[in-house]
Amino acid sequence: MESELALLSALGVLVIVVVSFFAPKLGVAAPIVLVLIGVGVSFVPGAPEFELPHELILTVALPPILYSAAVNVPIVDFRRNVKAISSLSVVLVMVSAVVTGFVFYLLLPDLSLPAAIALGAVISPPDAVAATSIGKRLGLPPRLVTVLEGEGLVNDATALVMLRSAIAAVGGTVTFFGVVGDFLYAVLVAIAVGVVVGLISVWVRSRLNDSVLTTAISFAVPFITYVPSEELGASGVVAVVTAGLITGHQSAKHFSAQDRISERINWRTAQLILENGVFLIMGYEVHLLIGRVQDGGFSVTSSILFGLLATGLLVVVRVLFVVPLVASLRREQRRAQQRGPRLSLALERLAAVRPPDRTPSKRWSRATRVLQRRQADLDFLTSEGLGWRGAAVLAWSGMRGVVTLAAAQSLPEETPYRPQLVLMAFTVALVTLVLQGGTLPLLIRALGIKGSDARADRSELAELIDEIGTIGTAVLDNPELRQPNGSAYDDDVITQVRLDTTRLSEAMSEVLDSDNPGPHEQRRSLRRRVLQAERAALLDARSRGVYSSRVLERAQAILDAEETRLSHLDERDH
């Protein structure tokens, strides 16, 4: 049995890799293909029955999936979109759960209202994996992608807390204020746990000076955050997301470049296997669920039809919710356009009172930074507003996934129609994933939605590189600049470092000025050819066995670092 499980796991990983490679070429999201493959394989005669316990999904798969996603969400973007994210991930989930729950309370006579709302909580949270993968591939506006990612991070917490309250109400009495208090407690305690674990983990990892050790600790952080939060009766999901956001925000300041590169690659690999593995298993379990429904209660056909009804209700509720939400965001955009000039004037007045002959006071610097940040927020709202075409994409991005799969199986055994309810929830997940996920690319293309302008991004990048380069080269003008041994640096060395620093800014501007390769791009092209020859020579040296393996490994690392640097500079390849 163990050998069969190991073989199936290896085959599953290979299937995930193959599908993830070919799915973008076919214009579909990998989770959709994997679900369909799982469904097809489950009906093959002789296929072994397999059911992944929901506890493993919630405690083993979900925390690292959420953490790896949260680490890569810029906390500034999350803050700027907190209104849209909180509305979709909290209010919409609650509304969807209550509406669908009440409908099935009326349709299924033996189902109590709390049990019906528990079903509504199960099918309410969308999974952003398919939507964001499609959106990034087709070039959706960055703000729209951030909103979808943020919604997918937080809505699971709302659904699971509602599910817990609804299940408690089935066996006893709960009040409205009790539910509200439980929700606030779950969120606030989880945020506190996430902040503490996030800050401590960053502090510990910043002192290890070993990329392997820091990455190993990062693998433990989601579980160190999730489990204590759940034991305290709080939301492990919110705690993990909070820890991930803090870690991602602090990584640039406290981690080395090698730490960030290593963590990014390892977590992307883990996320690929875990996310897509759950979708593959979700499809594979369909045959088993159908068999359970046939044992009693109403039929498989009725269960699927009820699932289709729930899908339609969820789509309608989401559309009706997104329309006023986007209208509110557009009003916010217009207010930002009106407030922008006044804030610019305030910054000008503040600059006018800056002491010319001495270092500005901390109070002046703090006030300037606050106003600059607010100005940047207003500029963001003005330039990256959500239009009605974006609203259409947002309304149609309601695919269900991992949490619906696990939460459905966590319904108590004594719940009336339990096998049918689980199949209904799976039907919602499968239909939304295949129907909405499969047609989302068509909708995006039909609406003609375009992402950020590549030339504008390169211009902004050139401006940023020039700004940080100017500040960096100012260090070279310090008359007290000394080597670690106390002696002065050679003037020729300082001049060369200054040229190396300014060359990057010049290279960025060069790409903007002409479609023809300039001197810097030609230099990079030649350097890549030299690197290819050097790599071939290194391989030849390794085959001859003249140099020690440790020296060959160091030389390989030097060439890899140079190749990575050139790839980031090459605008034509990105």
Phi, psi and omega in degrees: 000318180295321180293322178295318179296319178297318179295316179297321179296317179296317178297322178298318178297317179297319178298317180299316181296314181297314181295319181295333178282317187270335184302313178299326179292333178272353179080022178233162178278141182303319180303326180295313180296319182294321177297315180296321177298316179299317179298314181298315181294326183296336181264003176290129179303133179088356179295129182294145176284139180211133176224123179278119180303137184296334178297323179292323179295315184286327186255340182250316184272315187295313182303310179293328177298313181292320181296314181296327176286318183293323181301328184266003176266115178301129184295333177294315178295321178298316180295318182293337181249019186297329180295311180294317182295313181294324179296314182287321188273342180246297186294312183296320179298317179296314180298315180298318180296317182290316182296307181294322178298318180294322179298315181285338171296323178284329185275329184249105190297328183273359183265121179288162180297316177299321179293323178293320178292328175299317175298318178299321178294326180296318188263004186275324187279120174289158175251124188275000186300306182295317183296314182289325178295319177292316183297317180293322182291323182268359175080046174294155176305140183304324181295321180295320178295319179297319179297316179296317178296315180297319177299316180295333180285322191260330188295334178299322180296315180300313182296317183290324177292318177297319179298317179297318180293320181293319178295321177297323180291333179296320183266359182196204183244129175232154179252164179300314181291331175294320178295316179298316179297320178296321180294314180296319178299314182299320183285311185293316179295321179296319177298317179298315179296316180298319179296313182297310182295319180299312181293318180295317181295321177296317181297315181294313184293328181292344183256002182275327179055040179210114185297324180295316181292318181295321178293321178299319177295322181298329177292333181273336186304314181303321182282323176297332179275316188291310188297310178300323179298315179295322179294331178277001181081013180261185182267111177296330180297310180297321180297315180295316179298317179298314179298321179294318179297317180295317180297315179298323181288325184273348187297322181296333184269325191248343183256153176282165179300319180294323176300313183293319180296313180298314181296319182298313182293314182295319181288326176296323177293313180298318180296318179302312183291314185291309182300305184290330176297320179295320179294321178297316179294323179302315177293323183292332183278353184300316182299318179296318180295321179296320178298323179291322180295327181291346180285341181176173181077195179283168195286169176297318180300316179296321179297316180293321179295319176296323177296320177295322176297316179298321178299314179298318179298316181296320179296315181296315180299318181295317179298314181295333179278320185292325183302305178292331178296312180293324176299320177294319179294326178289324174296321177297323178295318179294322177295323178296322178295326180284326185275340183304308180300322180294322179290323176298320178295321178296321177294321178296318179294322179293321178294329182291334181264009179291133178297123185286333190252005180212167182295134181300151179289161178297325180295317180294317180296320180293317179297319179296317181295320179298315180292322178295320179293319179294322177297319179296322178296318179293321177298322178296313180297325182287317187271338184236049178288155177268118178270184183287333175292320174296325178297322179297317178295318180298320181291330184268355182267061183245036181290138178263162184197242195301310185292322177300319178300310184286318183295324180298320181283350179270359176299139182302147182298329182279000179296129178302142179060028186305310179301321179292320179295320178296316179294324176299315180296318178295324177298316177301313182297315182292315183293315180295321181294314183283313184288302182289316179295324180288330182262352180300318177300322178296319179296316181298316180293320181295323180281345179068034181285132180244146178277203180292149180286124184297321180292321178295321177297318179294324178295318179295321178296317179298321178296317180295315180299321179294320181294311182289331176293322178297316179293322180294315181290341177298335177298328182289343181272358181289118181294341181266011180295124183223157174287166178302333179273003177095348180276159181283155176282148175294142180300322180296323179293317179298318179297319181294318178296322178296318179294319178298323182289318181284340182296325180296315178297320178296323179295320178295315179294327181298320180295328181285330190278336187207150174278347179270145180299126177271183182303318182292319179292323176297320179297319178295321179298316178295321181296324177294322177295319177298319179299319178300317178294320179294322180293320177297319178295323178295318178296322178295319178297322179294320181292330180281341177071023183283323185256155180289154183296326181292324177289319177299321180294319179294319177297320178299318180296322179295316178294321179297317180297319179294319179295320178297318179298316180294324181294325178287331180280337186281098183295331184289339180265000183234000000 
